[in-house]
Amino acid sequence: MTTILTIEDDPAILRGLSDNLQFEGYEVITAADGETGYRLQRERKPDLIVLDLMLPRMSGFELCRKLRGEGIQTPILMLTARSEEPDRVLGLDLGADDYVTKPFSVRELMARVRALLRRSQPRSDLPDDLRFGAVEIDFRSYEARRNGETIEMTRKEFAILRFLASRAGEVVSRDDLLNEVWGYESYPTSRTVDNHVAGLRAKLERDASQPEHLKTVHGVGYKFVP
């Protein structure tokens, strides 16, 4: 059974989230503060985390940063206030995968949960590993090396590179990357894709200003050249 860890300090919201997720057939673990949530994540290894940002004993921001810093790539769905756009942007930059704003509808929440779980499942058309130039990537363990040295990459960067590699030699549009990597989410724009690709080039290319492998196709998108 798919397990979802829900971390929320408002008892009424936590109870509602738990009831609705259980009704949809998920096993639900709950925590009312960030430290307990962190401990439960380590002990139970859930398939997805629903995370409020404003938490006692370790904020959602701190927890997200801590998990991603430890290489834990469990999908994270943030809960944010409607008026706090800077919080949403920061949460996504720290490694969260999507967000819903309070007050939210159960229908939207469940759609986003399903989308995140779907995107986290292994797909037969995507490579498990990749080697090009001095770079070695293991997509299953989220490990990357260049010249034998470990490279720190985000979950989104792994997903972008994996999708481009699955269509090596083909032009992939920015819209295709947005749909594949971000999916059902309103925040990203084509500039978001460009920024992430620029980050990948800085980490993987010999000269990010003259990329050999992550090529820009002006006006369209990108092409991966092994």
C-alpha angles and dihedrals in degrees: 000000000000111000124212124192111210117196114188131138097205104090094207094050092043091052092048093049092048094048094049095045091049090049088057090055102260126134106237130207117187136203131177098203139035099250093053089046091053092050093048091049090055093045102040103027097212124205093235139010124217103201132189112208100215103064135148122242093022123009124236088251092055092045093049091049091047095050095047091044089057091051094252106150101183108145112260125206111194126213111212140168114262093238097049104086093153089057091052092049092048092048092052091047090052090057109275112144103213143344144215123204124229126276091041134171120245089231093058093044093053092046091054092045091052092046093051093047091047093051091048093057118100115255126207093221093059121081120247093210139012137199126188131150107333093333128107121185129187107191093186095060096028092237126146132182135182118193086349093302120120116251121206109227132172125236090252092052091052090049094049093048093045093051093047090048091051087061098038113176092016127106111247116198123226089242091056090051092048092050094045101042104028100023117167098021134110102205105075125084133180087271088060089057091048092051093050093048090049088053091051092050091051090054102038111026125081088226115016091197091059105033119196099188110024100055126185117227100200116237093007118052139262143321128204115220114190 
